[in-house]
Amino acid sequence: MKGVKVAQRGLKGYLQLFIPIFQGTGTMSGGLRAKISDELKAAMKVGDKLKVSTLRLIGAAIKDRDIQNRTAGPDSGVNDAQIVEVLAKMVKQRQESVAIYQQGGRPELAKQESDEIDIIQSFMPKQLSETEVKSAIAAIIQETGAQSVKDMGKVMAALKAKYAGQMDMAKAGSAVKNQLGG
């Protein structure tokens, strides 16, 4: 059966079906994915086991997102913004784990999770401080012309578009609610 497919498409056409699997798919920019791959190679050479395992987890999460996006079409790869979303999700999971481990009296596991958080965050954009978040929210409220809590959706959408990965959107949501008088 495989021989028939190769004969119909030619070897080059057959191989092109699999190249996107190994290189990342179509529209994906190589920026963040390439940086993660380069860091993985460097960590392997140095023998940093924690960094290697964390970077492999990052790679697996990105590939999982690639697979999810394939249903949208052959050229719908994971872009850098989506990689930042994946990284933010990984950080949030580890922060929850740190809290659970600290409550359970397992400081060594909490430290490992916080070390993984540091590695993951090194690939994310710089997080805004509380004052920067408040000023960004005030600017977005002014831009969108939001008057009440009913306009919170517009404000949150604008924040996500402009500051994706730079702030915790759950905390930003409560800050928006406070500034809008909710």
PLY file of the C-alpha trace (Angstrom):
ply
format ascii 1.0
element vertex 182
property float x
property float y
property float z
element edge 181
property int vertex1
property int vertex2
end_header
0.00 0.00 0.00
2.81 2.42 0.86
4.55 1.61 -2.41
1.45 2.67 -4.33
1.32 6.03 -2.52
5.01 6.65 -3.21
4.56 5.76 -6.88
1.55 8.08 -7.23
3.15 11.10 -5.54
6.78 10.37 -6.10
9.24 10.06 -3.27
9.62 13.83 -2.92
5.85 14.33 -2.58
5.63 11.50 -0.07
8.43 12.92 2.10
6.88 16.40 2.03
3.91 15.00 3.92
6.16 14.31 6.90
8.55 17.25 6.84
6.11 19.60 8.65
5.86 17.12 11.52
9.57 17.42 12.25
10.09 21.10 11.43
6.95 22.62 12.91
4.12 23.44 10.59
3.62 26.01 7.84
3.15 29.53 9.17
5.03 29.05 12.42
7.83 31.53 12.84
11.03 29.88 13.94
11.79 32.44 16.66
10.69 31.04 19.99
10.62 27.40 18.94
14.18 27.69 17.59
15.35 29.41 20.76
13.89 26.60 22.89
15.51 23.98 20.66
18.90 25.73 20.85
18.65 25.99 24.64
17.82 22.27 24.82
20.93 21.39 22.80
23.09 23.62 24.99
21.64 22.14 28.20
22.28 18.63 26.92
25.92 19.48 26.19
26.39 20.95 29.67
24.50 18.10 31.36
21.87 20.24 33.12
19.26 17.53 33.78
16.56 19.83 35.19
16.79 22.22 32.26
16.82 19.36 29.74
13.72 17.76 31.24
11.89 21.10 31.49
12.74 22.03 27.89
11.58 18.60 26.73
8.27 19.17 28.54
7.98 22.53 26.80
8.68 20.88 23.44
6.07 18.21 24.10
3.46 20.83 25.05
4.20 22.79 21.86
3.93 19.65 19.72
0.64 18.85 21.43
-0.61 22.31 20.45
0.65 21.66 16.89
-1.46 18.53 16.75
-4.51 20.39 18.06
-4.05 23.05 15.38
-3.73 20.56 12.53
-7.49 20.15 12.48
-7.69 23.77 11.30
-5.67 22.99 8.17
-2.19 22.09 6.97
-0.75 25.61 7.31
-2.09 26.35 10.78
1.01 25.94 12.91
1.76 27.25 16.35
3.00 30.84 16.27
5.03 32.57 18.96
1.92 34.04 20.63
0.45 30.56 21.02
3.76 29.28 22.38
3.67 32.05 25.00
0.12 30.92 25.91
1.39 27.35 26.33
4.26 28.59 28.50
1.92 30.70 30.63
-0.29 27.67 31.19
2.74 25.61 32.21
3.84 28.31 34.67
0.37 28.48 36.20
0.29 24.68 36.63
3.64 24.74 38.36
2.65 27.62 40.64
-0.34 25.58 41.78
1.96 22.59 42.35
4.36 24.71 44.42
1.49 25.78 46.70
0.29 22.18 47.08
3.80 20.88 47.82
4.40 23.61 50.40
1.11 22.79 52.12
2.02 19.10 52.06
5.41 19.70 53.64
7.46 18.77 50.55
9.91 21.69 50.14
12.23 19.74 47.81
9.44 19.21 45.28
8.30 22.82 45.66
11.86 23.96 44.90
12.04 21.77 41.79
8.76 23.21 40.52
9.90 26.78 41.19
13.18 26.06 39.35
11.11 24.82 36.38
9.05 28.02 36.57
12.27 30.07 36.27
13.35 28.10 33.20
9.94 28.43 31.53
9.68 32.14 32.30
13.04 32.76 30.65
11.25 32.21 27.30
8.31 34.47 28.12
8.04 38.22 27.69
8.89 40.30 30.77
6.00 40.35 33.22
4.58 43.77 34.01
4.70 45.05 37.59
1.50 45.81 39.49
1.78 49.54 38.80
2.46 48.88 35.10
-0.58 46.59 34.97
-2.78 49.24 36.58
-1.57 51.94 34.18
-2.03 49.59 31.19
-5.58 48.84 32.33
-6.32 52.55 32.76
-5.00 53.26 29.25
-7.08 50.44 27.72
-10.21 51.62 29.57
-9.62 55.08 28.13
-8.96 53.70 24.61
-12.08 51.55 24.59
-14.26 54.17 26.27
-15.43 51.65 28.88
-17.81 53.13 31.44
-19.07 50.24 33.56
-18.58 46.56 34.34
-20.74 45.81 31.29
-17.80 46.95 29.12
-15.37 44.59 30.87
-15.34 42.17 27.93
-14.06 44.87 25.55
-11.35 45.88 27.98
-10.21 42.29 28.59
-10.13 41.53 24.86
-7.96 44.60 24.25
-5.66 43.65 27.14
-5.24 40.12 25.81
-4.45 41.44 22.34
-1.94 44.03 23.50
-0.35 42.42 26.58
-0.57 38.67 25.95
1.84 36.79 28.19
2.92 39.94 30.02
0.34 39.80 32.81
-1.85 37.32 34.63
-5.24 37.83 32.99
-7.14 36.50 36.03
-5.57 39.15 38.26
-6.01 41.73 35.51
-9.72 40.85 35.34
-10.26 41.70 39.00
-8.24 44.91 38.59
-10.38 45.89 35.58
-13.51 45.19 37.62
-12.21 47.41 40.44
-11.33 50.26 38.09
-14.70 50.07 36.38
-16.43 50.27 39.73
-17.60 46.66 40.04
0 1
1 2
2 3
3 4
4 5
5 6
6 7
7 8
8 9
9 10
10 11
11 12
12 13
13 14
14 15
15 16
16 17
17 18
18 19
19 20
20 21
21 22
22 23
23 24
24 25
25 26
26 27
27 28
28 29
29 30
30 31
31 32
32 33
33 34
34 35
35 36
36 37
37 38
38 39
39 40
40 41
41 42
42 43
43 44
44 45
45 46
46 47
47 48
48 49
49 50
50 51
51 52
52 53
53 54
54 55
55 56
56 57
57 58
58 59
59 60
60 61
61 62
62 63
63 64
64 65
65 66
66 67
67 68
68 69
69 70
70 71
71 72
72 73
73 74
74 75
75 76
76 77
77 78
78 79
79 80
80 81
81 82
82 83
83 84
84 85
85 86
86 87
87 88
88 89
89 90
90 91
91 92
92 93
93 94
94 95
95 96
96 97
97 98
98 99
99 100
100 101
101 102
102 103
103 104
104 105
105 106
106 107
107 108
108 109
109 110
110 111
111 112
112 113
113 114
114 115
115 116
116 117
117 118
118 119
119 120
120 121
121 122
122 123
123 124
124 125
125 126
126 127
127 128
128 129
129 130
130 131
131 132
132 133
133 134
134 135
135 136
136 137
137 138
138 139
139 140
140 141
141 142
142 143
143 144
144 145
145 146
146 147
147 148
148 149
149 150
150 151
151 152
152 153
153 154
154 155
155 156
156 157
157 158
158 159
159 160
160 161
161 162
162 163
163 164
164 165
165 166
166 167
167 168
168 169
169 170
170 171
171 172
172 173
173 174
174 175
175 176
176 177
177 178
178 179
179 180
180 181
